[in-house]
Amino acid sequence: MFSAGWRFRVCASVALVGMCAVNSPYAREDKQVEIPVCDKKIGTLSVAEPEHNWWREYNLESPEALIKVFVGQSKCFTLVDRGKGLAAAQAERALASGGDLRGGSNVGKGQMKAADYVLVPDLVNKNANSGGKKIGGLLGGLVGGAVGAVAGGISLKSKTADVVLTLTDVRSTEQVALAQGHAKKTDLGWGGGGGAFFGAFAAGGASSYANTEIGQVVTMAYLDAFAKLVNEVKNASPDAKADNVKQAVTMAKPGRMYASPDLKASIVRDLDPGMMLYPSGEKEGVWWKVSDELGNEGWVPSTLFNLSK
């Protein structure tokens, strides 16, 4: 699923190899950090800001912009904008609904692509505030155990960053993946080709991550986490739309549930408008097999209900 990605050399020279071997998970001299590139899409993704705006204390942009650069370069997900782009799109849709756009503009309801997943970038929380100024994130209580020991946050003194990416299924709200990333200044190999790598973030609205030392460390920590997350999801091979239960339906008209897809079949029960039913996915013509909240199963003509919103 992966092909060669966008890369730069971690260690600038043989003289730095010793430091990389001691302090970094990227120990070999020829080891290169890459944005993973997928040969097919995993799904549709929106990137959301974490609840606490920790990045402002470091004069950085939101990590949402940084992660969007990774996602765009990786080709692993189709990005949908749920931020400023969505607000602008909704303004256009308001003009369309008000009759202000030209005829044939083809802007209206039912065109927006649904997000399969939401990705939230955050910091790993650190319980102790030692070793320089640090900031913790939202997920300190969640990371640990099987995921690994929590080192935590951002340290200006030691130039280290520990971050976390959480991927959530929009339909089920299940946490699909959680990946922790770590980086420190000695991982970067200043002057070893990193300028070209970091320079690309300016166009993505994440220039402060390229222009500051701590920003570059945070960038590499998120790249470490993103590579792990993509690998984890790739191995699971999810199909967000197919893996989830079917969308519920609501009776729009009075009707009946039948034991088989035939009006002459025995009646399971009467159905009133407003009742919610849960499709099994099995269909025969206009007939859908459904169940109700009491566990009754049967067949109902799809002309009698609408998808629940």
SERO-564849 format. One record per residue: x, y, z of N, C-alpha, C, O in turn; residue in one letter. Coordinates in steps of 0.1 Angstrom, whole numbers. Example, Ala and Ser with C-alpha at 12.3 -4.5 7.8 and 13.67 -1.06 7.14 Angstrom:
! residues 2
- n.east;n.north;n.up;ca.east;ca.north;ca.up;c.east;c.north;c.up;o.east;o.north;o.up;r
- 132;-57;78;123;-45;78;132;-33;78;142;-33;85;a;
- 128;-22;71;137;-11;71;129;0;79;134;11;80;s;
! end
This chain:
! residues 309
- n.east;n.north;n.up;ca.east;ca.north;ca.up;c.east;c.north;c.up;o.east;o.north;o.up;r
- 8;-12;0;0;0;0;9;13;0;4;23;-4;m;
- 21;11;4;30;23;5;39;23;-7;43;13;-12;f;
- 42;35;-12;53;38;-21;63;48;-15;60;53;-4;s;
- 74;50;-22;84;59;-16;78;73;-14;71;78;-22;a;
- 80;79;-2;74;91;2;83;103;1;95;102;-3;g;
- 78;114;5;86;127;6;95;125;17;91;121;28;w;
- 108;128;15;118;125;26;129;135;27;131;144;19;r;
- 136;134;39;148;141;40;157;134;50;152;126;58;f;
- 170;136;49;179;128;57;179;133;72;179;145;74;r;
- 179;124;81;177;127;95;191;133;100;191;143;107;v;
- 202;126;97;215;130;102;223;137;91;224;132;80;c;
- 227;149;94;234;157;84;248;151;80;252;153;69;a;
- 254;145;89;268;140;86;271;128;95;263;125;104;s;
- 282;121;92;286;110;100;288;114;114;287;106;123;v;
- 292;126;117;295;131;130;282;131;139;283;130;151;a;
- 271;132;133;258;132;140;252;118;142;243;116;150;l;
- 258;108;136;253;95;137;253;90;151;243;83;155;v;
- 263;93;159;264;88;172;252;93;181;246;86;188;g;
- 249;106;179;238;112;186;225;106;182;216;103;190;m;
- 223;103;169;211;97;164;209;83;170;198;79;173;c;
- 220;76;171;219;62;176;215;62;190;208;53;195;a;
- 220;72;198;217;72;212;203;78;215;196;72;223;v;
- 200;89;208;188;96;212;176;95;203;165;99;207;n;
- 177;88;192;166;88;183;162;73;179;171;65;179;s;
- 150;71;176;146;58;170;151;56;156;151;45;151;p;
- 156;67;150;161;65;136;176;64;137;183;74;136;y;
- 181;52;140;195;50;144;205;49;132;216;53;134;a;
- 201;44;120;210;42;110;213;55;103;205;63;102;r;
- 226;56;98;230;69;91;221;71;79;218;83;76;e;
- 217;61;72;210;63;59;195;63;61;187;63;52;d;
- 190;63;74;176;62;77;170;76;73;176;86;77;k;
- 159;76;66;152;88;62;138;88;67;131;78;67;q;
- 133;100;72;120;102;76;111;104;64;115;112;56;v;
- 100;97;63;91;98;52;77;101;56;72;96;66;e;
- 70;109;47;56;109;48;51;97;40;53;96;28;i;
- 44;88;47;39;76;40;30;79;28;22;88;30;p;
- 31;72;17;23;74;6;15;62;3;21;51;1;v;
- 2;63;1;-6;51;-1;-10;50;-16;-11;60;-23;c;
- -12;38;-20;-16;36;-34;-31;35;-36;-36;34;-47;d;
- -38;36;-25;-53;37;-26;-58;44;-13;-51;44;-3;k;
- -69;50;-14;-75;58;-3;-80;49;7;-87;39;5;k;
- -78;52;20;-83;45;31;-98;50;34;-106;42;38;i;
- -101;62;32;-114;68;34;-114;83;33;-104;89;29;g;
- -124;89;37;-126;104;37;-123;109;51;-128;103;61;t;
- -116;120;52;-111;124;65;-113;139;67;-111;147;58;l;
- -117;143;79;-117;157;84;-107;158;95;-106;148;103;s;
- -100;169;96;-90;171;107;-96;182;116;-100;193;112;v;
- -97;179;129;-103;188;139;-92;193;149;-83;186;152;a;
- -94;205;153;-85;211;163;-87;204;177;-99;201;180;e;
- -77;202;185;-79;197;199;-86;208;207;-87;220;203;p;
- -91;204;218;-100;214;226;-91;225;232;-96;237;232;e;
- -79;223;236;-71;233;242;-61;238;232;-54;231;226;h;
- -60;252;231;-52;258;221;-37;260;226;-32;271;227;n;
- -31;248;228;-17;248;234;-7;255;225;3;260;229;w;
- -9;255;212;0;260;202;3;275;203;13;280;198;w;
- -7;282;208;-6;296;208;6;301;218;12;311;215;r;
- 8;293;228;19;296;237;33;295;231;42;301;235;e;
- 33;288;220;46;286;213;46;294;199;55;292;191;y;
- 36;303;198;35;311;185;35;302;173;41;305;163;n;
- 27;291;174;26;282;163;11;283;157;2;287;165;l;
- 9;279;145;-4;277;140;-11;265;146;-4;257;152;e;
- -23;263;144;-30;251;148;-24;239;141;-20;240;130;s;
- -22;228;149;-17;216;143;-26;210;132;-21;202;124;p;
- -38;215;131;-47;211;121;-41;214;107;-42;205;98;e;
- -35;225;105;-29;229;92;-17;220;89;-15;216;78;a;
- -9;216;100;2;208;98;-2;194;93;4;188;84;l;
- -12;188;100;-16;175;97;-23;174;83;-21;164;76;i;
- -29;185;79;-35;185;65;-24;184;55;-26;179;44;k;
- -12;190;57;-1;189;48;3;174;47;5;169;36;v;
- 4;167;58;8;153;58;-3;145;50;1;137;42;f;
- -15;147;53;-26;140;47;-26;142;32;-28;133;24;v;
- -25;155;28;-25;158;14;-13;151;6;-15;146;-5;g;
- -1;151;12;10;145;6;10;130;6;15;124;-4;q;
- 3;124;16;3;110;17;-6;103;7;-4;91;3;s;
- -17;110;3;-27;104;-6;-34;92;0;-40;84;-7;k;
- -34;91;14;-40;80;21;-55;83;24;-63;74;26;c;
- -59;96;24;-72;99;27;-77;111;18;-69;118;12;f;
- -90;111;15;-96;123;8;-100;133;19;-108;130;28;t;
- -94;145;18;-97;155;28;-110;162;26;-112;166;14;l;
- -118;164;36;-130;173;35;-128;184;45;-123;181;57;v;
- -131;196;42;-129;208;50;-142;210;59;-153;212;54;d;
- -139;210;72;-150;213;81;-147;225;89;-153;228;100;r;
- -138;234;84;-134;246;90;-138;258;82;-150;260;79;g;
- -129;267;79;-131;279;72;-137;276;58;-145;283;53;k;
- -132;265;52;-137;262;38;-151;259;38;-159;262;29;g;
- -156;251;49;-170;248;50;-178;260;52;-189;262;46;l;
- -173;270;60;-181;282;63;-183;290;50;-194;295;47;a;
- -172;290;41;-174;297;29;-183;290;19;-191;296;12;a;
- -183;277;19;-192;269;11;-206;271;15;-215;272;7;a;
- -208;272;28;-222;273;33;-227;287;29;-239;289;27;q;
- -218;297;28;-223;310;24;-227;310;9;-237;316;5;a;
- -220;302;1;-224;300;-13;-237;293;-14;-246;297;-22;e;
- -239;283;-6;-252;276;-6;-263;284;-1;-275;283;-6;r;
- -261;294;8;-271;303;12;-275;312;1;-287;315;-1;a;
- -265;316;-7;-269;324;-19;-277;316;-29;-286;322;-35;l;
- -274;304;-31;-281;295;-40;-295;293;-35;-305;294;-43;a;
- -297;290;-22;-311;288;-17;-319;301;-18;-331;300;-18;s;
- -312;312;-17;-319;325;-18;-322;329;-32;-328;340;-35;g;
- -318;321;-42;-320;325;-56;-311;335;-62;-314;341;-72;g;
- -300;338;-55;-291;348;-60;-280;343;-70;-274;351;-77;d;
- -278;330;-71;-268;325;-81;-275;323;-94;-287;321;-95;l;
- -266;323;-105;-271;321;-118;-277;307;-120;-273;298;-113;r;
- -286;306;-129;-292;293;-132;-282;283;-137;-273;287;-144;g;
- -283;271;-133;-273;261;-137;-260;261;-129;-250;254;-133;g;
- -260;268;-118;-248;268;-110;-245;255;-103;-234;252;-99;s;
- -255;246;-102;-254;233;-96;-248;233;-82;-239;226;-79;n;
- -254;242;-73;-250;242;-59;-263;240;-51;-273;248;-52;v;
- -263;230;-43;-275;227;-35;-273;216;-25;-262;212;-22;g;
- -284;210;-21;-283;200;-10;-279;187;-16;-281;184;-28;k;
- -274;178;-8;-271;164;-12;-258;163;-20;-255;153;-26;g;
- -249;173;-19;-237;173;-27;-224;171;-18;-214;167;-23;q;
- -225;174;-5;-214;173;3;-209;159;6;-218;151;9;m;
- -196;156;5;-191;143;8;-190;141;23;-185;150;30;k;
- -194;130;28;-194;127;42;-180;123;46;-172;116;39;a;
- -176;127;58;-163;122;64;-165;109;70;-174;106;77;a;
- -156;99;67;-156;86;73;-149;87;87;-153;80;96;d;
- -139;95;88;-131;96;100;-128;111;104;-128;119;96;y;
- -126;113;117;-121;126;122;-108;123;129;-106;114;137;v;
- -98;131;125;-84;130;131;-82;142;139;-83;153;135;l;
- -78;139;152;-75;150;162;-61;149;166;-56;139;172;v;
- -53;160;163;-39;161;168;-38;167;181;-44;178;183;p;
- -31;162;190;-30;168;204;-16;165;209;-7;158;203;d;
- -14;169;222;-1;166;229;-4;155;239;-15;154;244;l;
- 6;147;241;6;138;252;7;145;265;16;154;266;v;
- -1;142;275;-1;149;288;11;144;296;14;132;296;n;
- 17;153;303;27;149;313;23;153;327;19;164;329;k;
- 23;143;336;19;146;350;28;155;357;24;164;365;n;
- 41;153;355;51;161;362;56;173;354;57;171;341;a;
- 58;184;359;62;196;352;77;198;355;81;209;360;n;
- 86;189;351;100;190;353;107;191;340;102;188;330;s;
- 120;195;341;128;195;329;125;206;320;127;205;308;g;
- 121;218;325;118;229;316;103;231;314;95;223;320;g;
- 99;241;307;85;245;306;78;234;297;83;231;286;k;
- 67;229;301;60;219;294;45;222;294;40;229;303;k;
- 38;217;284;24;218;283;18;204;280;24;197;272;i;
- 7;200;287;1;188;285;-11;189;277;-17;200;275;g;
- -16;178;271;-28;178;262;-40;172;269;-40;171;282;g;
- -49;168;261;-62;163;267;-61;148;270;-69;143;278;l;
- -51;141;265;-53;126;265;-43;119;275;-40;107;273;l;
- -39;126;285;-29;120;294;-34;107;300;-27;98;302;g;
- -47;107;303;-53;95;310;-55;84;300;-57;72;304;g;
- -55;87;287;-58;76;277;-45;69;272;-46;58;268;l;
- -34;77;271;-22;71;265;-14;64;276;-12;70;287;v;
- -9;53;273;-2;45;283;-5;30;282;-12;27;273;g;
- -1;22;291;-4;8;291;1;2;278;13;2;276;g;
- -8;-4;270;-4;-10;258;3;-1;248;11;-5;240;a;
- -1;12;249;4;22;239;19;25;243;27;27;234;v;
- 22;26;255;36;29;259;36;39;270;25;45;273;g;
- 47;40;277;48;50;288;47;64;283;52;67;272;a;
- 41;73;291;39;87;287;51;95;291;55;96;302;v;
- 58;101;280;70;109;283;65;123;285;68;130;294;a;
- 57;128;275;48;139;277;52;153;272;62;158;274;g;
- 42;159;264;42;173;261;53;178;253;59;171;245;g;
- 55;191;254;66;199;247;75;205;257;71;211;267;i;
- 88;203;255;98;209;264;107;218;256;114;215;247;s;
- 106;231;260;115;241;254;129;240;258;138;243;250;l;
- 131;235;270;145;233;275;152;222;267;164;224;263;k;
- 146;211;266;153;199;259;149;198;245;155;189;238;s;
- 141;207;240;136;206;226;131;193;222;135;186;212;k;
- 121;188;230;114;175;227;99;178;226;94;187;231;t;
- 93;168;219;78;169;217;73;155;217;78;146;211;a;
- 62;153;225;55;140;225;40;143;222;33;151;229;d;
- 35;138;211;22;141;206;14;128;204;19;117;205;v;
- 1;130;201;-8;119;199;-18;123;188;-22;134;187;v;
- -21;113;179;-31;114;169;-42;104;172;-39;92;174;l;
- -55;109;172;-66;100;175;-75;100;163;-79;110;158;t;
- -78;88;157;-87;86;146;-100;80;150;-100;69;156;l;
- -111;87;148;-124;82;152;-133;80;140;-134;88;131;t;
- -141;69;141;-151;66;131;-163;75;133;-169;75;144;d;
- -167;82;122;-178;92;124;-191;85;127;-199;90;134;v;
- -193;73;120;-206;67;121;-208;60;135;-218;61;141;r;
- -198;52;139;-199;45;152;-193;52;164;-196;48;175;s;
- -185;63;161;-178;70;171;-167;61;178;-162;65;188;t;
- -164;50;172;-154;41;177;-140;47;174;-138;53;164;e;
- -131;46;184;-117;50;182;-110;40;173;-107;28;178;q;
- -107;43;161;-101;33;152;-86;32;154;-81;21;153;v;
- -79;43;157;-65;42;160;-60;53;169;-66;64;168;a;
- -50;51;176;-44;61;185;-29;59;183;-23;48;187;l;
- -21;69;179;-7;67;176;0;79;184;-3;90;183;a;
- 11;75;191;19;85;198;32;87;190;38;78;185;q;
- 36;100;189;49;103;182;58;111;191;54;118;200;g;
- 71;109;189;81;116;197;92;121;188;96;115;178;h;
- 98;133;191;109;138;184;117;147;193;111;153;203;a;
- 130;149;190;138;158;197;147;165;187;149;160;176;k;
- 154;176;191;162;184;182;173;175;176;175;177;164;k;
- 179;166;183;190;158;177;185;148;167;193;143;159;t;
- 172;146;165;167;138;155;167;145;141;167;138;131;d;
- 168;158;141;165;165;129;177;166;120;176;166;107;l;
- 190;167;125;201;168;117;201;181;109;199;182;97;g;
- 201;193;117;200;206;111;209;208;99;221;205;100;w;
- 203;213;88;211;215;77;213;203;68;220;204;58;g;
- 207;192;71;209;180;63;198;178;53;194;167;51;g;
- 193;188;47;182;187;37;169;190;43;159;190;36;g;
- 168;194;56;155;196;62;149;209;57;136;210;58;g;
- 157;218;52;151;231;47;141;229;37;130;235;37;g;
- 144;220;27;134;218;16;122;211;21;111;214;17;a;
- 124;202;31;112;195;37;103;205;44;91;205;41;f;
- 108;213;53;100;221;61;95;233;53;84;239;56;f;
- 102;237;42;97;248;34;84;246;28;77;256;25;g;
- 80;234;26;67;231;19;55;234;28;44;235;24;a;
- 57;236;41;46;238;51;41;252;50;29;254;54;f;
- 49;261;45;44;275;44;31;276;35;22;283;39;a;
- 31;269;24;20;269;15;8;263;21;-3;266;17;a;
- 10;254;31;-1;247;38;-7;255;50;-15;249;57;g;
- -2;267;52;-7;275;63;0;271;76;-6;274;87;g;
- 11;265;76;18;260;88;33;265;88;42;258;92;a;
- 35;278;84;48;283;82;56;284;95;68;282;95;s;
- 49;286;107;56;287;119;63;274;123;73;274;130;s;
- 57;263;119;64;250;121;77;248;114;86;241;118;y;
- 78;255;103;90;255;95;101;265;100;113;263;99;a;
- 96;276;105;105;287;109;110;288;123;119;296;126;n;
- 105;279;132;110;279;145;115;265;149;111;255;143;t;
- 125;265;158;131;253;161;122;243;168;121;231;165;e;
- 114;248;178;104;239;184;93;235;175;88;224;176;i;
- 90;244;165;80;240;155;85;228;147;77;220;143;g;
- 97;228;143;103;217;136;103;204;144;100;193;138;q;
- 106;205;157;105;193;165;91;188;166;89;176;165;v;
- 81;197;168;67;192;169;63;186;155;56;176;155;v;
- 68;192;144;65;186;131;69;172;130;62;163;125;t;
- 82;169;134;87;156;133;80;146;142;79;134;139;m;
- 76;151;154;68;142;163;55;138;157;51;127;158;a;
- 48;148;151;35;145;144;38;136;132;29;127;129;y;
- 49;138;125;51;129;114;54;114;119;49;105;112;l;
- 61;113;130;63;100;136;49;93;139;47;82;136;d;
- 41;101;145;27;96;149;19;93;137;12;83;136;a;
- 20;101;126;12;99;114;16;87;107;7;79;102;f;
- 29;84;106;34;72;99;29;60;107;25;50;100;a;
- 29;60;120;24;49;128;9;47;126;5;35;125;k;
- 2;58;126;-13;57;125;-17;51;111;-25;42;110;l;
- -10;56;100;-13;51;87;-10;36;86;-18;28;80;v;
- 1;32;92;5;18;92;-6;9;99;-9;-2;95;n;
- -10;14;111;-20;7;119;-33;6;112;-39;-5;111;e;
- -38;17;105;-51;16;98;-49;7;86;-58;0;82;v;
- -38;8;79;-36;0;67;-36;-14;70;-42;-22;63;k;
- -31;-18;81;-31;-33;85;-45;-37;89;-48;-49;87;n;
- -53;-28;94;-67;-32;97;-76;-32;85;-86;-39;86;a;
- -72;-25;75;-80;-25;62;-95;-22;65;-103;-30;61;s;
- -98;-11;71;-112;-8;74;-119;-3;62;-113;3;53;p;
- -132;-5;62;-141;1;52;-152;8;60;-163;2;63;d;
- -150;21;63;-159;28;72;-174;27;69;-182;26;77;a;
- -177;29;56;-191;29;52;-197;15;53;-208;14;57;k;
- -189;5;48;-195;-9;48;-195;-15;62;-203;-23;65;a;
- -185;-12;70;-183;-18;83;-194;-14;93;-196;-22;103;d;
- -200;-3;91;-210;2;101;-224;-3;97;-226;-7;86;n;
- -232;-4;108;-246;-8;105;-253;3;96;-249;14;96;v;
- -263;-2;90;-271;7;81;-277;18;88;-281;17;100;k;
- -279;29;81;-286;41;87;-300;38;90;-307;31;82;q;
- -305;42;101;-319;40;105;-328;47;96;-325;56;89;a;
- -341;42;96;-351;48;88;-363;51;97;-365;45;108;v;
- -371;61;93;-383;65;101;-395;64;92;-396;69;81;t;
- -406;58;97;-418;56;90;-424;70;87;-426;78;96;m;
- -427;72;74;-433;85;70;-448;83;69;-456;93;69;a;
- -453;71;67;-467;67;65;-470;55;74;-461;47;77;k;
- -483;53;77;-486;41;84;-485;29;75;-487;30;63;p;
- -481;18;81;-479;6;73;-478;-6;82;-481;-6;94;g;
- -473;-17;76;-471;-30;83;-458;-36;81;-452;-34;70;r;
- -453;-44;90;-441;-52;88;-446;-66;85;-454;-72;92;m;
- -440;-72;74;-445;-85;70;-434;-95;72;-422;-92;72;y;
- -438;-108;73;-428;-119;76;-419;-122;64;-408;-127;65;a;
- -424;-118;52;-416;-120;40;-419;-108;30;-429;-101;33;s;
- -412;-106;20;-414;-94;11;-426;-97;2;-424;-98;-10;p;
- -438;-97;8;-450;-100;0;-462;-95;8;-463;-98;20;d;
- -470;-87;2;-482;-82;9;-492;-93;13;-500;-90;22;l;
- -490;-105;8;-499;-116;12;-493;-124;24;-499;-133;29;k;
- -481;-120;27;-474;-127;38;-480;-124;52;-488;-114;53;a;
- -477;-132;62;-483;-129;75;-477;-116;81;-466;-112;78;s;
- -486;-109;88;-482;-96;94;-475;-97;107;-480;-104;116;i;
- -463;-91;108;-455;-92;121;-461;-81;130;-463;-84;142;v;
- -463;-69;125;-469;-59;134;-473;-47;125;-469;-45;114;r;
- -481;-38;131;-485;-25;125;-474;-15;128;-468;-15;139;d;
- -472;-5;119;-462;5;121;-469;19;120;-476;21;110;l;
- -466;27;129;-471;41;129;-461;51;124;-449;48;125;d;
- -465;62;118;-456;73;114;-447;77;125;-452;79;137;p;
- -434;79;123;-425;84;133;-417;72;139;-407;75;146;g;
- -422;60;137;-414;48;143;-401;47;136;-400;48;124;m;
- -391;43;143;-377;41;138;-375;27;136;-378;18;145;m;
- -369;23;124;-366;9;121;-351;9;117;-345;18;113;l;
- -345;-4;118;-331;-5;116;-329;-16;105;-331;-28;107;y;
- -325;-11;93;-323;-20;81;-312;-30;84;-301;-27;90;p;
- -314;-42;79;-303;-53;80;-294;-52;68;-283;-58;68;s;
- -298;-45;57;-290;-44;45;-295;-53;34;-291;-52;23;g;
- -305;-62;38;-310;-72;28;-322;-65;21;-331;-59;28;e;
- -323;-66;8;-333;-60;0;-338;-69;-11;-331;-77;-16;k;
- -351;-67;-14;-357;-74;-26;-366;-64;-32;-377;-61;-27;e;
- -362;-58;-44;-370;-48;-50;-372;-36;-41;-362;-31;-36;g;
- -384;-32;-38;-387;-20;-29;-387;-25;-15;-389;-16;-6;v;
- -386;-38;-12;-387;-43;1;-374;-42;8;-364;-46;3;w;
- -374;-38;21;-362;-38;29;-365;-47;42;-376;-46;48;w;
- -355;-55;45;-356;-62;58;-352;-53;69;-341;-47;69;k;
- -360;-52;80;-357;-43;91;-360;-50;104;-366;-60;105;v;
- -356;-43;115;-360;-47;128;-364;-35;136;-360;-24;132;s;
- -372;-37;146;-376;-25;154;-369;-26;168;-361;-34;170;d;
- -372;-16;176;-365;-15;189;-369;-27;199;-362;-28;209;e;
- -379;-34;196;-383;-46;204;-377;-59;199;-379;-69;205;l;
- -370;-58;188;-363;-70;183;-371;-77;172;-367;-88;167;g;
- -383;-72;169;-391;-78;158;-384;-76;144;-379;-65;142;n;
- -384;-86;136;-378;-85;123;-389;-88;112;-398;-97;114;e;
- -387;-81;101;-397;-84;90;-393;-75;78;-383;-69;78;g;
- -403;-74;69;-401;-67;56;-410;-55;55;-422;-57;59;w;
- -405;-44;50;-414;-32;49;-411;-26;35;-399;-25;32;v;
- -421;-21;28;-418;-14;15;-411;-1;18;-415;7;27;p;
- -401;2;10;-393;14;13;-400;27;9;-396;38;12;s;
- -412;25;2;-420;37;-1;-427;43;11;-432;54;10;t;
- -426;36;22;-433;40;34;-424;48;44;-429;53;54;l;
- -411;48;42;-402;54;52;-391;63;45;-389;62;33;f;
- -385;71;53;-374;79;49;-362;76;58;-363;71;69;n;
- -350;79;53;-338;78;61;-338;87;72;-342;99;71;l;
- -335;82;84;-335;91;96;-323;101;96;-312;97;92;s;
- -326;113;100;-315;123;100;-311;126;114;-303;135;116;k;
! end
